[in-house]
Amino acid sequence: NAGVMQNPRHLVRRRGQEARLRCSPMKGHSHVYWYRQLPEEGLKFMVYLQKENIIDESGMPKERFSAEFPKEGPSILRIQQVVRGDSAAYFCASSETALNTEAFFGQGTRLTVV
Amino acid sequence: AQKITQTQPGMFVQEKEAVTLDCTYDTSDQSYGLFWYKQPSSGEMIFLIYQGSYDEQNATEGRYSLNFQKARKSANLVISASQLGDSAMYFCAMRERSSGSARQLTFGSGTQLTVLP
């Protein structure tokens, strides 16, 4: 859904650099979810945030990955010291409440680590 | 055990015919939701249809309908009158509502649908 904005659409990083992925949820949505899609696979949950709070980060790798959703501004998924295995499409979804019957996704950020 | 199973890696259908994409799920929750998404080659995830576990009627959205068989734990997507633009990857997903990590979606591995002219 065009209402969830992710940028950049494509990101190339060298091994060891940092990647910052941004997600602006739909207007009025305070729940944000990040998913990762490895090539030829389905999406895998990473983290669920509400404004200023991480609610569930059970899908996040223990090291190098962090996420935030500040009071003002977009949600940020940060990957430090990227490795080739981090190459994937990263999707953000937002919803108005936790149990909405719809979850709208952004267009994704395709991260390539060279 | 897989929570969402899509057993058809690839499917072909003739234009204007109907096609069924299979999805079975595994949950012990009584309250859950089932979703289908379309991912064209451009990569975005497009929400198609939703079915709640307590919904008595099968969900329909235009040419999409969900064949929900609760006892068999299946939630197959039916696309009627296929169009060339339907060629895409299709993902089934589930949101369990009563578990601790209730709000996330769990996705299947997808089915690549190709519509033939």
Interface residues (C-beta under 8 A of the other chain):
Chain A: N1 H31 Y33 Y35 E41 G42 L43 K44 F45 Y48 I55 D56 S58 G59 A89 F91 A93 A98 L99 T101 E102 A103 F104 F105 G106 Q107 G108 R110
Chain B: I4 G33 F35 Y37 G43 E44 M45 I46 F47 Y50 G52 F91 A93 R95 R97 G100 S101 A102 R103 Q104 L105 T106 F107 G108 S109 G110
